[in-house]
Amino acid sequence: MGTKLKALEFFCGIGGFAFASKEFSENLELVGAWDNSEHVIDIYNRNHRSKAVQKNLDAISGHDIAQLDADLWWMSPPCAPYTRRGKQKHLADHRTKSFLALIEIANQVRPKYVLLENVVGFESSSARRALKTRLTGYGFWDGLICPRQSFGMPNRRKRYYAVACRDQFELSINPPVASTIQPCSFFLDQDVRRKVPPEILAKFRKAMLKVDMESTDLSVFTGAYAKSWVFSGSYLQAGEDIEIFSPREVLNFLGFPSEFEWGEETTARQKYKYVGNSLSIPVVSFLLSEVLKIEASRSS
Ligand SMILES: C[S@@+](CC[C@H](N)C(=O)[O-])C[C@H]1O[C@@H](n2cnc3c(N)ncnc32)[C@H](O)[C@@H]1O
């Protein structure tokens, strides 16, 4: 392949896309990243050489983005408008303003590729219709991918993904099916795991999802893990104790590298929140490898 694709990461959080893109550094260069949270920008900039900028994307200018002349956009817009447990207001929710602004800008700037990640629920939303119809002249693939089913990671994290490709109308992307699933024990860390406090166990023990070291089926870890004790992730049964997976272990389940740094000022609560918002690296890597195949076939 000739020149490197230049990529942008919108709603970058702690940089799940940036980590996945490192594997493709010969063919892909990250040239811009944005998020409106000052704290996640600090964490991002500790971990990635490309400097992310704190900005409310409701008000980003098409001119600034056009100047970066990027080929590939990755976006993980806020998922609250589509979550099953939320009000599901879709485009009527004010938190979709930045997403709508960005697809209008994409339609003017016309990057070669626009990739999006969101929660299950997005696929039947008015936002998906807007993505498909307002980006004109793009081929489109979308689907749900779970890192457990496709890449043998032990925890479930089924998410909606879309790939829009300018002037390329026959898109076929087939997520693999993993032949084995790795056990939880592969992902555990030296960090001392905290025990679930007795008063919490007294209230929630029955309802909490519990797994053991050899389990290959952990539930999705949300940003509310270890705050909401039910339906926010699995807990580890270790003899009589029930333990809370550490933030590092939740990063491991998402495929983050060991060198990831939080910075000393980040609390455990914040870590669970940010990692709960982030991405499964094997899934993003898969989609990037598919895009690079499309790019190679275009330029041959
Ligand atoms: C689903 S998370 C994306 C996480 C990211 N993909 C990662 O790997 O960590 C959505 C992110 O959008 C940011 N965000 C929400 N509304 C925003 C806005 N209007 N402008 C910029 N960032 C926003 C949040 O701070 C959050 O980090």
The ligand as an SDF file (V2000), in Angstrom:
LIG
                    3D

 27 29  0  0  0  0  0  0  0  0999 V2000
  -18.6430    6.0280   24.7610 C   0  0  0  0  0  0  0  0  0  0  0  0
  -17.3920    7.0830   25.3480 S   0  0  0  0  0  0  0  0  0  0  0  0
  -16.1250    6.7650   24.1690 C   0  0  0  0  0  0  0  0  0  0  0  0
  -14.9320    6.1330   24.8070 C   0  0  0  0  0  0  0  0  0  0  0  0
  -13.7460    5.8780   23.9110 C   0  0  0  0  0  0  0  0  0  0  0  0
  -14.0890    5.1940   22.6720 N   0  0  0  0  0  0  0  0  0  0  0  0
  -12.6610    5.1070   24.6390 C   0  0  0  0  0  0  0  0  0  0  0  0
  -12.0040    4.2640   24.0210 O   0  0  0  0  0  0  0  0  0  0  0  0
  -12.4520    5.3460   25.8270 O   0  0  0  0  0  0  0  0  0  0  0  0
  -17.9970    8.6670   24.8560 C   0  0  0  0  0  0  0  0  0  0  0  0
  -17.0230    9.7990   25.1340 C   0  0  0  0  0  0  0  0  0  0  0  0
  -17.5900   10.9780   24.5740 O   0  0  0  0  0  0  0  0  0  0  0  0
  -17.2730   12.0800   25.3970 C   0  0  0  0  0  0  0  0  0  0  0  0
  -18.2910   13.0970   25.0600 N   0  0  0  0  0  0  0  0  0  0  0  0
  -19.6010   13.1030   25.3530 C   0  0  0  0  0  0  0  0  0  0  0  0
  -20.2100   14.1770   24.8240 N   0  0  0  0  0  0  0  0  0  0  0  0
  -19.2440   14.8800   24.1690 C   0  0  0  0  0  0  0  0  0  0  0  0
  -19.2330   16.0870   23.4120 C   0  0  0  0  0  0  0  0  0  0  0  0
  -20.3470   16.7980   23.2280 N   0  0  0  0  0  0  0  0  0  0  0  0
  -18.0770   16.5020   22.8890 N   0  0  0  0  0  0  0  0  0  0  0  0
  -16.9330   15.7940   23.0690 C   0  0  0  0  0  0  0  0  0  0  0  0
  -16.8770   14.6480   23.7760 N   0  0  0  0  0  0  0  0  0  0  0  0
  -18.0210   14.1910   24.3190 C   0  0  0  0  0  0  0  0  0  0  0  0
  -17.3030   11.5280   26.8090 C   0  0  0  0  0  0  0  0  0  0  0  0
  -16.4780   12.2980   27.6620 O   0  0  0  0  0  0  0  0  0  0  0  0
  -16.7700   10.1110   26.6030 C   0  0  0  0  0  0  0  0  0  0  0  0
  -15.3860   10.0300   26.8540 O   0  0  0  0  0  0  0  0  0  0  0  0
  1  2  1  0
  2  3  1  0
  2 10  1  0
  3  4  1  0
  4  5  1  0
  5  6  1  0
  5  7  1  0
  7  8  2  0
  7  9  1  0
 10 11  1  0
 11 12  1  0
 11 26  1  0
 12 13  1  0
 13 14  1  0
 13 24  1  0
 14 15  1  0
 14 23  1  0
 15 16  2  0
 16 17  1  0
 17 18  1  0
 17 23  2  0
 18 19  1  0
 18 20  2  0
 20 21  1  0
 21 22  2  0
 22 23  1  0
 24 25  1  0
 24 26  1  0
 26 27  1  0
M  CHG  2   2   1   9  -1
M  END
$$$$
